[in-house]
Amino acid sequence: MQAKILLPAIFGAALMLGVPATQAVERFEIDPTHSNIFFLVEHLGYSRMVGQFQDFSGVFVFDTQDPGSGSVEVAIKTASVDTDHDKRDDHLRSPDFFNAAEFPEMAFKSTSIEVTGDKTGKITGEMTLLGVTKPITIDVTFNKLAPHPLPQYNGVVVAGFSGRGSLKRSDFGMKTFAPALGDEIEVWLEIEGHKS
């Protein structure tokens, strides 16, 4: 998957929800130390395998007075896929799946944001994986926007949100073992961003 993220448009919209109107337009950089991008894949009907990406970056921008005008861009290094099993991860990096040598990044860029409630929204954007770009939509929940409470952060403003979505990997040309090995991939996002 090539992603300037996973999924990132989610971040922009979520932050726009439920924040004070005095904030105006703000730009946030995703904090990878306190953020996670997880995925779940059905394994032959027996269970669902959980994985994540360890190397990603992104930014989101929002205007609390006009949440729909926000934007998100995220990039994920495909070689950073991690399912806690070295042999499987090597296979996932191969041409059968992410083909990390030829496609080192996945990318996501938001195209629209719909506010659906006081703290909820939908972010639609373009996901690029294996050189193929398709639209995906992520449901987001805004969690909190406030100065970081620990003194070493010097009062930096942090925004946090959660996202849930799904995509069909075969839509992007990743068809190995589908559908026995799940075609529909569930994505979970837990994101913190620092005001920049």
SVG drawing of the C-alpha trace seen along z (x, -y; Angstrom):
<svg xmlns="http://www.w3.org/2000/svg" viewBox="-24 -32 38 54">
<polyline fill="none" stroke="black" stroke-width="0.4" points="0.0,0.0 1.3,-3.4 0.0,-5.9 0.5,-9.5 -2.1,-7.5 -3.7,-5.4 -5.7,-6.6 -4.6,-10.2 -7.5,-12.1 -9.2,-10.6 -7.0,-12.6 -8.0,-16.0 -11.6,-15.5 -11.6,-14.0 -9.7,-16.9 -12.1,-19.3 -14.9,-17.9 -15.9,-19.2 -13.0,-21.7 -13.3,-25.3 -14.2,-27.8 -11.3,-30.0 -8.8,-27.5 -9.2,-28.7 -6.9,-27.0 -4.3,-24.7 -1.7,-22.3 -0.7,-19.2 2.1,-16.7 1.4,-13.0 3.4,-11.8 4.5,-8.3 5.5,-7.5 2.0,-7.8 0.1,-6.7 -0.7,-3.3 -1.9,-2.0 -3.3,1.5 -4.9,3.9 -6.8,7.1 -7.0,9.9 -9.1,13.0 -7.1,16.2 -8.9,19.1 -12.0,18.4 -10.2,19.6 -9.1,16.2 -8.1,12.7 -4.4,11.8 -3.4,8.4 -0.6,6.4 0.7,2.8 3.1,0.4 6.0,-0.9 7.2,-3.7 4.8,-6.4 4.4,-10.2 1.8,-12.7 0.1,-16.1 -3.5,-17.3 -4.9,-20.8 -8.3,-22.0 -10.4,-25.0 -12.8,-24.6 -15.2,-27.1 -15.3,-25.2 -14.4,-21.5 -15.1,-20.4 -12.2,-22.5 -9.6,-20.4 -7.1,-18.1 -4.9,-15.1 -1.9,-13.5 -0.1,-10.4 2.8,-8.3 3.5,-4.7 6.7,-2.7 5.5,0.7 8.7,2.4 7.7,1.5 4.8,4.0 4.9,6.0 2.8,9.0 5.2,10.2 6.5,13.0 9.7,12.5 9.1,15.1 5.5,13.9 6.6,10.3 9.3,11.1 6.6,12.7 4.3,9.6 7.2,7.4 7.6,9.6 5.9,9.1 3.1,11.4 1.8,8.6 3.2,5.1 6.2,5.5 8.1,3.1 11.2,3.0 9.2,1.6 6.6,-0.3 8.3,-1.5 5.4,-3.8 1.6,-3.7 -0.2,-7.0 -3.4,-8.6 -4.6,-12.1 -8.0,-13.4 -10.5,-14.7 -13.5,-15.5 -14.5,-15.6 -18.1,-15.2 -19.0,-16.1 -21.6,-13.6 -21.9,-14.5 -20.4,-16.5 -17.3,-14.3 -17.7,-12.1 -17.0,-12.4 -16.2,-10.6 -13.0,-11.3 -12.9,-10.3 -9.6,-10.3 -7.4,-8.6 -5.4,-5.6 -2.5,-4.6 -1.1,-1.0 1.0,0.9 0.7,-2.0 -3.1,-1.8 -5.2,-4.7 -8.7,-4.1 -11.1,-6.1 -11.7,-4.9 -13.7,-6.4 -12.8,-6.3 -15.1,-6.8 -13.4,-9.0 -14.0,-10.0 -12.4,-13.1 -11.0,-12.3 -9.2,-15.4 -7.5,-18.7 -5.4,-20.3 -1.9,-21.3 0.2,-18.2 0.2,-17.9 3.8,-16.7 6.3,-19.5 8.9,-18.2 6.4,-18.9 6.4,-22.6 2.7,-23.0 2.6,-21.8 -1.0,-21.4 -1.9,-17.8 -5.0,-16.5 -6.1,-12.9 -8.6,-10.7 -9.6,-7.2 -10.5,-5.9 -12.0,-2.8 -12.3,-1.7 -11.8,1.0 -10.6,1.7 -10.4,4.6 -6.8,5.5 -7.7,7.0 -8.9,3.6 -5.3,2.6 -4.0,5.7 -3.0,7.6 -4.7,10.9 -2.4,13.5 -4.4,16.2 -7.6,14.2 -10.3,14.8 -9.1,17.6 -6.8,15.1 -9.1,12.2 -9.7,9.8 -11.4,7.2 -8.9,5.5 -10.1,3.8 -8.0,0.8 -7.8,-0.7 -6.2,-4.0 -5.2,-5.6 -3.6,-9.0 -2.0,-11.9 -0.8,-15.0 1.3,-17.9 0.5,-21.4 3.3,-22.6"/>
</svg>
